């Protein structure tokens, strides 16, 4: 299980279709790129939990990809 959080614990992941679509795309892109299986996701207002399957040792790369995605302003 991996937990990622917003910079300075800001509430940038407020509930909206835009946030859902963006987070879903980001996880799909990163999991496809690195071959990591995604079993479950829980997105809160300022953090998210992902349950991943990593058979090839790519987990550090996918975590870096997700955490380095910039968000300069609230998504809602």
Short mmCIF file of the C-alpha atoms (twelve columns), coordinates in Angstrom:
data_MODEL
# 
_entry.id   MODEL 
# 
loop_
_atom_site.group_PDB 
_atom_site.id 
_atom_site.type_symbol 
_atom_site.label_atom_id 
_atom_site.label_alt_id 
_atom_site.label_comp_id 
_atom_site.label_asym_id 
_atom_site.label_seq_id 
_atom_site.Cartn_x 
_atom_site.Cartn_y 
_atom_site.Cartn_z 
_atom_site.pdbx_PDB_model_num 
ATOM 1  C CA . UNK A 1  0.000   0.000  0.000   1 
ATOM 2  C CA . UNK A 2  1.270   3.451  -0.929  1 
ATOM 3  C CA . UNK A 3  0.087   6.737  0.548   1 
ATOM 4  C CA . UNK A 4  0.648   10.015 -1.280  1 
ATOM 5  C CA . UNK A 5  -0.346  13.411 0.008   1 
ATOM 6  C CA . UNK A 6  -0.718  16.912 -1.329  1 
ATOM 7  C CA . UNK A 7  2.048   19.463 -0.797  1 
ATOM 8  C CA . UNK A 8  1.819   21.051 2.665   1 
ATOM 9  C CA . UNK A 9  -1.250  18.888 3.301   1 
ATOM 10 C CA . UNK A 10 -3.412  21.292 1.295   1 
ATOM 11 C CA . UNK A 11 -6.924  20.165 0.408   1 
ATOM 12 C CA . UNK A 12 -6.467  19.936 -3.371  1 
ATOM 13 C CA . UNK A 13 -8.352  16.715 -3.996  1 
ATOM 14 C CA . UNK A 14 -11.852 17.952 -3.204  1 
ATOM 15 C CA . UNK A 15 -14.663 15.749 -4.466  1 
ATOM 16 C CA . UNK A 16 -15.440 16.484 -8.116  1 
ATOM 17 C CA . UNK A 17 -15.598 14.712 -11.445 1 
ATOM 18 C CA . UNK A 18 -12.517 16.630 -12.604 1 
ATOM 19 C CA . UNK A 19 -10.454 15.325 -9.668  1 
ATOM 20 C CA . UNK A 20 -11.736 11.783 -10.223 1 
ATOM 21 C CA . UNK A 21 -10.918 11.868 -13.939 1 
ATOM 22 C CA . UNK A 22 -7.466  13.369 -13.402 1 
ATOM 23 C CA . UNK A 23 -6.505  10.914 -10.664 1 
ATOM 24 C CA . UNK A 24 -7.840  7.967  -12.650 1 
ATOM 25 C CA . UNK A 25 -5.861  9.032  -15.725 1 
ATOM 26 C CA . UNK A 26 -2.653  9.583  -13.746 1 
ATOM 27 C CA . UNK A 27 -2.839  6.161  -12.097 1 
ATOM 28 C CA . UNK A 28 -3.732  4.407  -15.365 1 
ATOM 29 C CA . UNK A 29 -0.871  6.107  -17.207 1 
ATOM 30 C CA . UNK A 30 1.716   5.367  -14.523 1 
ATOM 31 C CA . UNK A 31 0.582   1.774  -13.945 1 
ATOM 32 C CA . UNK A 32 0.658   1.067  -17.700 1 
ATOM 33 C CA . UNK A 33 4.038   2.735  -18.121 1 
ATOM 34 C CA . UNK A 34 5.663   0.763  -15.296 1 
ATOM 35 C CA . UNK A 35 3.632   -2.456 -15.398 1 
ATOM 36 C CA . UNK A 36 2.295   -2.099 -11.856 1 
ATOM 37 C CA . UNK A 37 -1.149  -3.517 -11.100 1 
ATOM 38 C CA . UNK A 38 -3.638  -1.318 -9.289  1 
ATOM 39 C CA . UNK A 39 -5.937  -3.209 -6.914  1 
ATOM 40 C CA . UNK A 40 -7.615  -0.326 -5.114  1 
ATOM 41 C CA . UNK A 41 -7.611  3.420  -4.552  1 
ATOM 42 C CA . UNK A 42 -8.961  5.641  -1.785  1 
ATOM 43 C CA . UNK A 43 -8.763  9.376  -2.497  1 
ATOM 44 C CA . UNK A 44 -9.258  11.803 0.392   1 
ATOM 45 C CA . UNK A 45 -9.219  15.626 0.244   1 
ATOM 46 C CA . UNK A 46 -5.489  15.911 0.908   1 
ATOM 47 C CA . UNK A 47 -4.082  12.410 0.405   1 
ATOM 48 C CA . UNK A 48 -4.660  9.130  -1.378  1 
ATOM 49 C CA . UNK A 49 -3.980  5.451  -0.700  1 
ATOM 50 C CA . UNK A 50 -3.180  3.028  -3.506  1 
ATOM 51 C CA . UNK A 51 -3.002  -0.757 -3.223  1 
ATOM 52 C CA . UNK A 52 -0.540  -1.931 -5.884  1 
ATOM 53 C CA . UNK A 53 0.910   -5.191 -7.184  1 
ATOM 54 C CA . UNK A 54 4.538   -4.875 -8.262  1 
ATOM 55 C CA . UNK A 55 6.003   -8.027 -9.769  1 
ATOM 56 C CA . UNK A 56 8.938   -6.327 -11.536 1 
ATOM 57 C CA . UNK A 57 10.303  -4.037 -8.808  1 
ATOM 58 C CA . UNK A 58 8.959   -0.854 -10.415 1 
ATOM 59 C CA . UNK A 59 7.152   0.507  -7.344  1 
ATOM 60 C CA . UNK A 60 9.691   3.257  -6.524  1 
ATOM 61 C CA . UNK A 61 9.397   4.558  -10.092 1 
ATOM 62 C CA . UNK A 62 5.600   4.728  -10.086 1 
ATOM 63 C CA . UNK A 63 5.561   6.434  -6.671  1 
ATOM 64 C CA . UNK A 64 8.029   9.026  -7.962  1 
ATOM 65 C CA . UNK A 65 5.907   9.588  -11.092 1 
ATOM 66 C CA . UNK A 66 2.720   10.162 -9.091  1 
ATOM 67 C CA . UNK A 67 4.356   12.392 -6.484  1 
ATOM 68 C CA . UNK A 68 6.206   14.544 -9.035  1 
ATOM 69 C CA . UNK A 69 3.037   15.482 -10.918 1 
ATOM 70 C CA . UNK A 70 2.635   19.199 -10.193 1 
ATOM 71 C CA . UNK A 71 -0.582  20.716 -8.940  1 
ATOM 72 C CA . UNK A 72 -0.226  24.466 -8.563  1 
ATOM 73 C CA . UNK A 73 -3.839  25.284 -7.770  1 
ATOM 74 C CA . UNK A 74 -6.921  23.541 -6.383  1 
ATOM 75 C CA . UNK A 75 -8.491  21.145 -8.897  1 
ATOM 76 C CA . UNK A 76 -12.107 22.027 -8.136  1 
# 
